Amino acid sequence: MSKEYIENQIYEKLDFNAKPLSKGEYEDCKFINCSFVNADLSGSIFIACEFEQCDLSMTKLGNTTFREVKFSNCKLLGLAFNDCNHLLLSFDFENCQMNLASFYKLHLKSTMFKNCNLQEVDFAEADFSRSNWEQCDLSGAVFDHTNLEQADFRTSKNYSIHPETNYIRKAKFSLTDVAGLLDRYNIEIE
């Protein structure tokens, strides 16, 4: 059975849990104020698509393809991005709630996180080199054997990144939040 190919469509104020999105390839499509809560997008393909003010919390992403996809003002709670198709995976996030998401072992160089809530997100063993973390809250986020070379954390807060277990060469941090690199040592910085 062949998948549908949909191009340049706008989907607005739809509930894709009640009426599932057709499995297919979506290119240059916009999803605005749609609900995908607990929906199953497994096997779907999204290329150069935009998701605006959508709720994708707990959506199933088994072998889902995201290429050059932008999420803005979205709720992405508990998403297992590591279940996606890894080939050419790329996206950017702006003003998103992403608590408890997982990027475990993904290669997402140059990804943009702007004004996102990333509490308790799993970034372990992932490659986020040259990524930009602008105005993000990283409370409880897990960085373990994560490649953060040349990443920019200067405007983010509440991160805990251990230099011994992560790759941080030429990464940028603000002086006021640099304690997040030293918290493992249980020292007081004033």
N, C-alpha and C positions, 0 to 999 in steps of 0.2 A: 504494500500500500504506500503510495507516494504522499509526501507531505505537501501541504498547501504552501504557496509562495505569496506573501502579502507585502506590498511596497507602498510607502507614502500614505499610510492610513493614520487617522487620529481616532483613538479610543478614549472616550470621556465618561466619567462617572458610572463605570460598569463594575459589577461584582462578579469576578471570575471564579469565586468559590461556588456561588450558586449556579452559574452557567459557565463551565470551564472554557478557557481560551483554546481554540483549535490548535492541535499540534501542527507546527509548521515553521517556516522561515519567515521572519519579519525583518524587513530592511527599511531604514529611514522612517520608522513609525514612531508615533508619540502616544504614550499612555498617560492620561491626565486625570488625577483624582480617582483612580481605580483601586479596587480592593482585590488582592490576591491572597488574603489571609488563609493559610492552610491549603492553598491551591497546589496543583501538581504541574510544574512547567518542565518536567523531565523530558529530555530529548528535543526541546524546542530550540530554535536558533534566533538570536537577536543580534542584528548587525547595524551599527550606527543608529540605535534607537535611544529615545529619551523617556525616562520615567519621572513624572513630576507629581508631587503630592500624592503618591501611591503608598499603599500599605501592603508590603510583601512579607510580613512577619510569618515565620514558620512555613514558608513556601518550600516545597520540595524542588531541588535543583539537580537531580541526578542526570548527568551528562548534558546539562543545558549549556548552550554556547552563548557567551556574551563577548562581542567584539566591538570595541569603541562605543560602549554604552555609558550613558550618563544618568545618574540618579540624583535628583535634587528635591529637597524637602520631603524625603520619603522615610517611612518607617520600615526598617529592615531587621527586626529583632530575631535573633536566633537562627539566622541564615547560615547554612553550611556551604559557603562559596567553594570550599575544597571538593565538593561533590560535582562541580561543574566540569565541562569539557575543558581541559587545560590548554588545548591548542589555540594559540593567538588570543588568549583570554586578556581582555583589557577593559577597564572602566574607570570612571571618576565619580566622586561622591561630594555633594555639597549640601550642607544643612540637613544631614541625615541622622536618624536615631538608629544605631547599629549594635546596641548592646548584645552580648552573648553570641555574636557571629563568629564564624571560623574561616580563616584563610590559611589553614595548616598546609605547609609545603607548597604553596602556590608561588609562581614566578610572575610578579606584577611590578616590574621596574617602572619607574616614573609615574606611579599612580598618584592622583591628587585627592587628598582628604581635606575638605575645607569646611570648618565650623561643624564638625561631626562629633556626636557622642559615641565614643568607642569603648565604653566601659566593659571590662571582662571579655574583650575580644581576643581570640587565639591567633597570634601571628607567628607561632613557633615554626621554625625551619623554613620560613618563607623568604622570598627575595623581594625586598622593597627598596632596593638601591635606587638612588636618585628620586625617591618619592618625596612629596611635599605634604606635610602635616600642619595645616594652617588653622589655628584657633580650635584645636581638638582637645577633648577631655579623654584621657587614656587611663583612668582609674582602674586598677586591677587587670589591665591588658597584659597578655603573656607574650614576652619576647624571649625566645630561647633558641639559640643557633639561627637567629634571623639575620639576614644580610640587610643592613641599614647604611651601607657605604654611600656617602654623599647625600643622605636624606636630610631634610630640613625640619627640625622640631622647634625652631626658635620661638614660635608663638603658641605652642601647645603646652599642656600642663598635666600633672598627675601621672606622668610616665615613670616606670621603673625598668630601666634598661641596664643590664649588667655587662660591663665592658669585657669581662672574661668569657662570657658565653654568647656574645653577639659580635657581629662584624660592624664596627662603627667608624671605620677610617674615613676622615674628612666629612663626617656628619656634622650638622650644625645644631647647637643647643644654646638657649639663652642662659646667661649667668645666673639669673634669678631662679631657674628651675633645674640647674645642673645637679642639684642634690639627688634627683631621680637616677643619676648614674652611680651614686654612692650609698644608697639606702641599704644595700646588702651588708655593709660594714657596721651598721648600728652606731654610727657616729653622729655627733650633734654639730650642725652647721648653723652659725648665726650671722 
